[in-house]
């Protein structure tokens, strides 16, 4: 497990949120490229002895043909997710199912892949994504299902650079990542309008705010009781 004090304190906070006999659903939001997926997986790995899993809201995106049929040229806006699949997944968590099916979406082909299966019932599910917790039609069940919300706070330029690097790495690996021009177009026309309208207001509603440096290491963690860790 990572040894920095802020990260350890965040893991301890997650443990305090656990409730016997209940699946706690924790949301993690913030700018695209903030490192939500990486931190979510690190937190789950650090919760030794806890039956926990993480899933990305990106994995609930509609396949390309379905999205286009709804009039969305690009992913990212509210309405580009399969909300029926999302609501079914949340119901699966609440029912304390012994087998949990985690959806998988391939960004390169923009198609749904075979789901990941994990053993339940889960004690904690961490759902990460830049629209997690938003107040928008169709996303009410997700918002009200969250026991806690974590907001990752990072400089927008650092987030954009991270996204550009991720897509470049996908292209280099033959996984169909976007070109740099496509990334900039996607950021400006699809992602940023949603960030400005829906995501930034979530900082004030979050239970925990994690401030990140340009390299996405944790600078400070602001906890509900007013304490800070760095």
C-alpha positions in Angstrom: 0.0 0.0 0.0 1.2 3.6 -0.7 2.7 5.0 2.4 2.0 8.7 2.1 0.0 10.0 5.0 -2.8 11.6 3.0 -3.4 8.4 1.1 -3.4 6.3 4.2 -5.8 8.7 5.9 -8.1 8.4 2.9 -8.1 4.6 3.2 -8.9 4.9 6.9 -11.8 7.2 6.1 -13.2 4.7 3.7 -13.0 2.0 6.4 -14.9 4.2 8.8 -17.7 4.5 6.2 -18.3 0.8 6.1 -21.5 -0.5 7.7 -22.1 -4.2 8.6 -24.6 -6.0 6.3 -24.7 -3.1 3.8 -23.1 -2.2 0.5 -21.7 1.3 0.8 -21.6 3.1 -2.6 -19.0 5.8 -2.8 -18.7 8.2 -5.7 -15.5 9.8 -7.0 -15.8 12.7 -9.4 -13.6 15.5 -10.7 -12.2 16.7 -14.1 -11.6 14.2 -16.9 -7.9 13.3 -16.7 -7.7 13.9 -12.9 -6.6 10.4 -12.3 -9.8 9.1 -10.8 -9.4 5.5 -12.2 -5.9 5.2 -10.9 -6.7 6.5 -7.4 -9.9 4.4 -7.3 -7.9 1.2 -8.0 -5.2 2.1 -5.5 -7.8 2.7 -2.8 -9.6 -0.7 -3.5 -6.2 -2.5 -3.5 -5.4 -0.9 -0.1 -8.7 -2.0 1.5 -7.2 -5.4 2.5 -9.8 -7.7 4.0 -12.7 -5.6 2.6 -14.8 -7.1 -0.2 -14.7 -4.1 -2.5 -14.7 -3.2 -6.2 -14.5 -0.1 -8.4 -16.3 0.6 -11.7 -16.1 3.6 -14.0 -19.2 5.5 -15.1 -17.4 5.4 -18.6 -18.2 1.7 -18.7 -21.9 2.6 -18.8 -21.6 4.6 -22.1 -24.0 3.7 -24.8 -22.5 1.9 -27.8 -21.8 4.3 -30.7 -24.8 3.4 -32.8 -27.2 3.8 -29.9 -25.6 7.1 -28.9 -25.8 8.5 -32.4 -29.5 7.4 -32.6 -30.2 9.6 -29.6 -28.5 12.6 -31.4 -25.2 12.6 -29.5 -22.2 13.0 -31.8 -19.7 12.7 -28.9 -19.6 10.8 -25.6 -19.5 12.8 -22.4 -22.7 14.7 -22.0 -25.5 13.5 -19.7 -27.7 11.1 -21.7 -24.8 9.3 -23.4 -24.8 6.6 -20.7 -27.0 3.5 -20.7 -29.1 4.6 -17.7 -31.1 1.4 -17.7 -27.9 -0.6 -17.3 -26.7 1.9 -14.6 -30.0 1.6 -12.6 -29.9 -2.2 -12.9 -26.3 -2.2 -11.6 -27.2 -0.1 -8.6 -30.2 -2.4 -7.9 -27.8 -5.3 -8.0 -25.6 -3.7 -5.4 -28.5 -2.9 -3.1 -29.8 -6.4 -3.4 -26.5 -7.7 -2.0 -26.1 -10.1 -4.9 -23.5 -12.9 -4.4 -22.2 -12.3 -7.9 -21.7 -8.8 -9.1 -21.5 -8.0 -12.9 -19.3 -5.0 -13.7 -19.9 -3.6 -17.2 -16.9 -2.9 -19.5 -16.9 -0.4 -22.4 -14.2 -0.3 -25.0 -13.5 3.4 -25.9 -11.6 2.4 -29.0 -14.4 0.5 -30.7 -17.1 2.3 -28.7 -18.8 -1.0 -28.0 -19.7 -2.9 -24.9 -17.5 -5.9 -24.0 -18.1 -8.9 -21.7 -18.6 -7.8 -18.1 -16.2 -8.4 -15.3 -17.5 -10.7 -12.6 -16.6 -10.4 -8.9 -17.8 -12.2 -5.8 -20.3 -10.4 -3.7 -22.0 -9.2 -1.7 -19.7 -6.2 -1.7 -19.0 -4.2 1.4 -18.0 -1.2 -0.7 -18.3 -0.2 -4.4 -16.4 2.9 -5.6 -18.0 4.4 -8.7 -15.7 6.9 -10.4 -16.4 9.3 -13.3 -16.5 13.0 -13.9 -20.3 13.0 -14.0 -20.8 10.9 -10.8 -23.1 12.7 -8.4 -24.5 15.2 -10.9 -27.9 16.7 -10.7 -29.3 15.9 -14.1 -32.4 14.0 -15.5 -31.8 10.2 -15.5 -29.0 10.3 -13.0 -31.1 10.7 -9.9 -30.8 7.1 -8.7 -27.0 7.3 -8.9 -26.9 10.5 -7.0 -29.2 9.3 -4.2 -27.5 5.9 -4.0 -24.2 7.5 -3.0 -23.3 7.2 0.7 -20.3 9.5 0.2 -18.8 11.6 -2.6 -15.1 12.3 -3.1 -14.0 15.2 -5.3 -10.6 15.2 -7.0 -9.4 18.8 -7.4 -6.7 19.3 -10.1 -5.6 22.1 -12.4 -7.5 21.9 -15.7 -4.3 22.1 -17.8 -2.8 19.2 -15.9 -6.0 17.2 -16.5 -6.0 17.9 -20.2 -2.3 17.0 -20.5 -3.0 13.7 -18.7 -5.9 13.0 -21.1 -3.7 13.7 -24.2 -1.0 11.4 -22.8 -3.5 8.6 -22.2 -4.9 8.7 -25.7 -1.3 8.8 -27.1 -0.4 5.7 -25.1 -3.6 3.9 -26.4 -2.6 4.8 -30.0 0.9 3.6 -29.5 -0.5 0.3 -28.1 -2.8 -0.1 -31.1 -5.9 0.4 -28.9 -7.6 3.0 -31.1 -6.9 6.2 -29.0 -7.8 9.6 -30.3 -5.4 11.9 -32.1 -4.2 15.0 -30.3 -6.5 17.1 -32.5 -9.4 14.8 -31.7 -8.6 15.0 -27.9 -8.7 18.8 -28.0 -12.0 18.8 -29.9 -13.5 16.3 -27.6 -12.3 18.3 -24.5 -13.5 21.7 -25.8 -16.8 20.6 -27.3 -18.0 17.6 -25.2 -16.2 17.5 -21.9 -15.6 21.1 -20.7 -19.2 22.3 -21.1 -20.3 19.5 -18.8 -17.5 20.2 -16.4 -18.4 23.8 -16.1 -22.1 23.1 -15.7 -22.3 19.9 -13.7 -18.9 19.0 -12.2 -17.4 22.0 -10.6 -20.5 22.6 -8.3 -19.9 19.1 -6.9 -16.8 20.3 -5.1 -19.0 22.1 -2.5 -21.2 19.0 -2.1 -18.4 16.5 -1.7 -17.8 14.8 1.6 -14.0 14.7 1.0 -11.9 16.9 -1.4 -8.6 15.5 -2.6 -6.3 18.2 -3.9 -3.8 16.9 -6.5 -0.5 18.2 -7.8 0.3 18.5 -11.5 1.8 14.9 -11.4 -1.5 13.8 -9.8 0.1 12.9 -6.5 -2.0 14.0 -3.4 -1.2 17.4 -2.1 -3.9 17.6 0.5 -7.0 15.8 1.7 -9.9 17.8 3.3 -12.0 15.7 5.5 -15.6 16.3 6.7 -14.5 17.2 10.3 -12.3 20.0 8.9 -9.0 18.2 9.4 -6.4 18.2 6.7 -3.8 15.6 5.6 -0.8 16.1 3.3 
